[in-house]
């Protein structure tokens, strides 16, 4: 694996899970606003279905980031200076936390009423 590919995988592993969670929260909030607003009540938006679709996409992106960080964690064990290993550990641990938050958000939006 080239140094550029490693760098991209490390930064993707660091950025993808939190960004997926933020997009899930913002898109879900906008969906709830559209569903529960005065004009949106007549549109017939199925909130639970679309929240599930948004959350499924966010979970897929977050999982991909965790897998990328995990693969870099395995390959960074031979790093002499430790910078790559540190970023890989940080990416993996933060990715797992944000993946868990994304799953918890899915559970919350599926069990609670939107309006």
VOGU-3710 file (C-alpha; in Angstrom, 3 decimals, decimal comma):
1> xxxxxxxxxx> 0,000/0,000/0,000  1,424/3,380/-0,948  1,859/6,211/1,515  -0,875/8,223/-0,213  -3,356/5,350/0,012  -2,504/4,866/3,680  -3,037/8,556/4,342  -6,427/8,537/2,619  -7,508/5,420/4,545  -6,400/6,950/7,851
11> xxxxxxxxxx> -8,223/10,220/7,296  -11,323/8,443/5,979  -11,320/6,234/9,062  -11,040/9,308/11,265  -13,631/11,494/9,493  -16,286/9,124/8,149  -17,975/7,876/11,370  -18,504/11,291/13,024  -19,586/12,877/9,748  -22,025/10,031/9,110
21> xxxxxxxxxx> -23,535/10,570/12,563  -23,828/14,338/12,013  -25,480/13,848/8,613  -27,865/11,308/10,177  -28,843/13,778/12,890  -29,306/16,733/10,531  -31,148/14,805/7,823  -33,386/13,169/10,430  -34,143/16,521/12,025  -35,039/18,028/8,624
31> xxxxxxxxxx> -37,231/15,012/7,879  -39,051/15,432/11,195  -39,537/19,128/10,502  -41,015/18,310/7,096  -43,222/15,569/8,537  -44,495/17,478/11,561  -44,850/20,962/10,089  -48,201/22,396/9,122  -47,613/21,980/5,388  -45,840/18,640/5,711
41> xxxxxxxxxx> -48,718/16,924/7,520  -50,512/16,597/4,175  -47,520/15,154/2,322  -47,859/11,701/3,862  -44,169/11,242/4,730  -43,496/7,904/6,434  -41,067/9,072/9,108  -39,963/5,674/10,387  -39,227/4,387/6,883  -37,120/7,379/5,855
51> xxxxxxxxxx> -35,369/7,562/9,211  -34,429/3,911/8,702  -33,077/4,624/5,213  -31,042/7,602/6,431  -29,748/5,653/9,416  -28,895/2,621/7,290  -26,781/4,759/4,972  -25,078/6,425/7,937  -24,334/3,072/9,562  -22,860/1,769/6,296
61> xxxxxxxxxx> -20,540/4,788/5,979  -19,525/4,632/9,646  -18,837/0,893/9,407  -16,685/1,457/6,324  -14,687/4,060/8,243  -14,187/1,708/11,190  -13,054/-1,076/8,843  -10,605/1,281/7,109  -9,207/2,401/10,469  -8,983/-1,209/11,643
71> xxxxxxxxxx> -7,072/-2,299/8,564  -4,664/0,600/9,017  -4,281/-0,304/12,691  -3,081/-3,769/11,689  -0,694/-2,470/9,060  0,718/0,353/11,230  2,312/-1,883/13,836  5,729/-1,506/12,195  5,692/2,316/12,258  8,973/3,450/13,776
81> xxxxxxxxxx> 7,900/6,984/14,721  4,441/5,995/15,894  2,445/8,728/14,146  0,604/6,357/11,847  -0,124/3,930/14,664  -1,399/6,761/16,872  -3,753/8,067/14,160  -4,923/4,519/13,405  -5,701/3,860/17,086  -7,453/7,200/17,422
91> xxxxxxxxxx> -9,453/6,647/14,238  -10,502/3,164/15,243  -11,550/4,017/18,787  -13,423/7,185/17,797  -15,018/5,336/14,886  -16,374/2,619/17,159  -17,869/5,254/19,485  -19,549/7,123/16,621  -20,773/3,885/15,034  -22,382/3,011/18,368
101> xxxxxxxxxx> -23,956/6,501/18,543  -25,326/6,076/15,024  -26,922/2,760/15,973  -28,369/4,260/19,168  -29,828/7,136/17,157  -31,494/4,608/14,841  -33,025/2,815/17,818  -34,278/6,118/19,235  -35,890/7,392/16,048  -37,565/4,050/15,404
111> xxxxx> -39,071/3,743/18,875  -40,203/7,330/19,477  -43,013/9,170/17,718  -41,768/11,963/15,472  -44,374/14,609/16,356
//
